[in-house]
């Protein structure tokens, strides 16, 4: 039997790497490499323990300064897998640079899509919507409770997924992506998110017109209550949301969408149309 160890890293090493990523993943982005610097920072304690010579250490650092971008929580699976591959490489297993880079590039997109759907398109609107009524009533707890809850949930998720990626290795991660249940989870989360956004839009988006017409015998005809509400209640908020959705889908520029909303709303408000 071989006396070589199967692993060099400890659970503490993996956790320290995760903490460095959590603290830096969204604060060091660049247009050229996005999260590459944060990825490299999170790998420093790992690489220092795996590679004893300066040449090997610097080569590994350069390997992880290449372009990288994913969702900060679910993308941790990619980090865990990369750490496992670096460890096996340090144990003289035949793992070339291209294999490590290829795994990062190939998995960062799929897991980013999963994380964005579950965390930010489903969990976040649900938690925020739950506390909106309390905020409207003036509850001070509603001001920071969603942030605390989301912070706790994502920290637990991130810790588990980071270690799961390390323990699973590349084979299990590919199996997760290919399994049918993950597609069902994404689809279900997307549908639930749409329901939540629809409910939030109906309750929070307020668009109405004060336009009125004076008919014969002094009777006042309200465009809003006597016409639009009888066609479809809430038709103006629905049209507003639809227009914003179509604009974002075509141009994918949220800042301009907000500016257009402000400009159009201000103009129509001054004219007395809305």
Secondary structure as GFF3:
##gff-version 3
##sequence-region A 1 274
A	DSSP	alpha_helix	11	24	.	.	.	ID=ss1
A	DSSP	alpha_helix	36	50	.	.	.	ID=ss2
A	DSSP	alpha_helix	54	63	.	.	.	ID=ss3
A	DSSP	alpha_helix	76	90	.	.	.	ID=ss4
A	DSSP	alpha_helix	97	115	.	.	.	ID=ss5
A	DSSP	pi_helix	116	123	.	.	.	ID=ss6
A	DSSP	alpha_helix	124	136	.	.	.	ID=ss7
A	DSSP	alpha_helix	141	178	.	.	.	ID=ss8
A	DSSP	alpha_helix	180	204	.	.	.	ID=ss9
A	DSSP	beta_strand	212	214	.	.	.	ID=ss10
A	DSSP	three_ten_helix	216	218	.	.	.	ID=ss11
A	DSSP	beta_strand	220	222	.	.	.	ID=ss12
A	DSSP	alpha_helix	223	223	.	.	.	ID=ss13
A	DSSP	pi_helix	224	228	.	.	.	ID=ss14
A	DSSP	alpha_helix	229	231	.	.	.	ID=ss15
A	DSSP	alpha_helix	235	251	.	.	.	ID=ss16
A	DSSP	alpha_helix	254	270	.	.	.	ID=ss17
###
